[in-house]
Amino acid sequence: MGRFVMDPNEMFDMDAAMFHLKQAAELYVKDALITMAKIYLKIPHDILSTYSVEENETNEFIGFDYMTKCASLNEKHALDF
């Protein structure tokens, strides 16, 4: 994230980062799909590691949908899930 802010101690716009991650997932970028699935399924993730969503059935369904998209791309992490 350091290249997106002038001061390394400055916070970046988490909502903007999440927006771009969602856009990448909609374009079937594997890393974005995996990260979105992990965020919504409450699985530890590296990208936007501090971001979390509310734990509820709707978000679990969204996470499962992202994981299904990963599986359709033969992503090994999704096939294990």
Secondary structure as UniProt FT lines:
FT   HELIX           2..4
FT   TURN            8..9
FT   HELIX           14..26
FT   TURN            27..28
FT   HELIX           30..40
FT   TURN            41..42
FT   TURN            47..50
FT   HELIX           57..72
FT   TURN            73..74
FT   HELIX           76..80
//
